[in-house]
Structures are given as structure tokens and as C-alpha cells.
Amino acid sequence: MAFKSLEELRAACLDLPAGNEAAQAAVARRQDTLTKPQGSLGRLEEIAGWLARWQGRDMPKLDRVKVIVFAGNHGVTAQGVSAYPAEVTVQMVANFAHGGAAINQLARAASAELDVIPLDLDRPTGDFTQEPAMDEADFLAAVSAGYDAVDGNLDLVCFGEMGIGNTTPAAALASALFGGEVQGWTGRGTGVDDAGLHRKVAVIEAGLKRHSTALADPLQVAASLGGRELAAIFGATLAARHRGVPVLLDGFVCTAAVAPLARLHAQGLAHALSAHVSAEAGHRRLLEALELKPLLDLGMRLGEGSGACLAVNIVRSALECHARMASFTEAGVSEG
């Protein structure tokens, strides 16, 4: 898929399948026959139904689970918004390739494939205090790259990111899309000190002011203030919806990346679950704005898809209970 214009992309964002309601209802009926009080497995029961709806199967499966990490570099790092230099993005991509990062270990533990997709790392986005982060062609290319990364044969996909400085565009996107004081969306990211945090807030405010005419359009916001890895996550999440693949979202950056889809379509993220709430300032607030309830709250703020990958094991547990528990009749247990 190569989106040729913002209007073509917008049309794709508005044409979203609603999922298989009958499959979800079949899961609910089975849940009520299993050897437990009705509803006693709480969100595990909901997760089983969610899988069924978006896979389109009465009995979901998790034979093929993938974690896709997109990597990009940001021109706005020139403003001193990160505690690490931009070259660390390339170094971490190499670390992923050698199996040395947290996500490598978590993907193995979750029996998930791992793909890492670098996006023009030698060509950072524009500094959004001076110019749009991406022009239309650049933005559409990144969205299209994300869209093409999602295989319709997947049973579940997790998205993550790597990009030094990318909590700055994430906070800028959240502020542009949902309003409120910039300070409330902005955190320390890689660990900037107080001076760095104040600088980061000022940088985001400058970007919002410079691109004020774009703020009414979620796609223009994503292009003007975002980054290639964020645009790719947006495209990948859209592809997952079109191809019937349920999604686990990672932390603040990942959630901000897909927020424009929710602003374009009221049910744009119905096929996605929030894996966790990160320790990064603004993430909990963003999840509340999107009406997403996280599965985990472990104080994580690494990115890389780490929280999403960790939550795969919860989804697997939900499916195991649904598929393998005996019914009252099968077990010879009296119902209440």
C-alpha cells in the first residue's frame, strides 16, 4: 500500500470494519458454561471476546504473534530535549539485531516474533520549531511503510518504537489533539534534568505555535509534529484494523502515535488494547482521553514495545482459560 495523498489516507481511516460481533457473542456464551462463577475471570473474559471479534473466529488462536518496532530520528533533538544523543537510535537498532535489548528477551518469553524496521535513520525529521517534521510525501511514505509491515496472517501484533527524543513529538501530538497545558503532557523521557524539562516544554509550545494552522486536522498534526516511527505505528495500526489483526499498544509514544486515528474515527482504536500505563508523564492522561484501560501498571518507561510484549502473556492466559477450561457439564460440577 502506498498512500498517495492525505485525502486517500483519511478515507482509509474512515472506512473501518466493525469486527465480528457474532464471534464475540459466541465467546460470551461459552464463558458462561465454564466451571467458574460468571464473570469471575474479569478482564480475561473480555480479552477472549476481544480476540474473537477482531480475529473473526468463534475460537481465537495465538499461533502467530509479532512485535514490530519502528525506529526513527528527530531533528528536534537539536533543541536539547533528550539526555542522549541522536546516534543512540542507530546503536540501539544494532543492539536489537544482536539480541541484546530488553525487547529481545521479552519477545522470546512471549513466544513472539520480533521485527525491527529502521526508517531513514540517516535523515532525521525536520525540527518542528522551524519547519514541519515531515512534508506530505515523507509522512505518507512512513505511514505506508507501517501499513505494509502488518501481515494479515498474524493473530496478534504489538507495536513499539525506538527514537531518541521521541517523547517530545509524542507530547506535542497529545497536546495538539487534546489541548490543555503542555506541562501536563510533558515528561522527562530519557531522564532530562529540570532545566531540560523546562526546555522541552518551551520547544513543544514553540512547535504548537508555529503549526497552529494545522491543529484542526489530526493527519496534519501527525505530519507537522510527529516522527517517522510514529507515522509508521499509525499506518500499522490502520493496517491491522483492515486486515483483522488485534493490536496491543505499548507506552506513551506508541499511544500518541495512534491517537490521530481515534480523533478521525470514534471507534478507530476498538481493535487495540493498551498493554500498560507507563511512568512517562502524560500517558495516563492520554489513555483516559482515549478511554483505554491499561492491562498493567509496572512503572515501565522503556519503549521498544516492552510493555506490549509483556502483556502478550496475559492475552495468552485469557485464551488458555477460554479454550481449555471444562464446562460444568463436562466436569460433572453442579451449577449454582
Secondary structure, DSSP 8 states (H G I E B T S, - for coil): ----SHHHHHHHHH------HHHHHHHHHHHTTBSS-TTTTTHHHHHHHHHHHHHT-SS---S-EEEEEEE---GGGGGS--SS-THHHHHHHHHHHTT-SHHHHHHHHTT-EEEEEE--TTS----TTTS-SS-HHHHHHHHHHHHHT--TT-SEEEEEEE-TTTHHHHHHHHHHHH-S-GGGG---TTT--HHHHHHHHHHHHHHHHHTGGGTT-HHHHHHHH--HHHHHHHHHHHHHHHHT--EEE-SHHHHHHHHHHHHH-TTTTTTEEE-B--SSTTHHHHHHHHT---SB-------TTHHHHHHHHHHHHHHHHHHHS-BHHHHT----
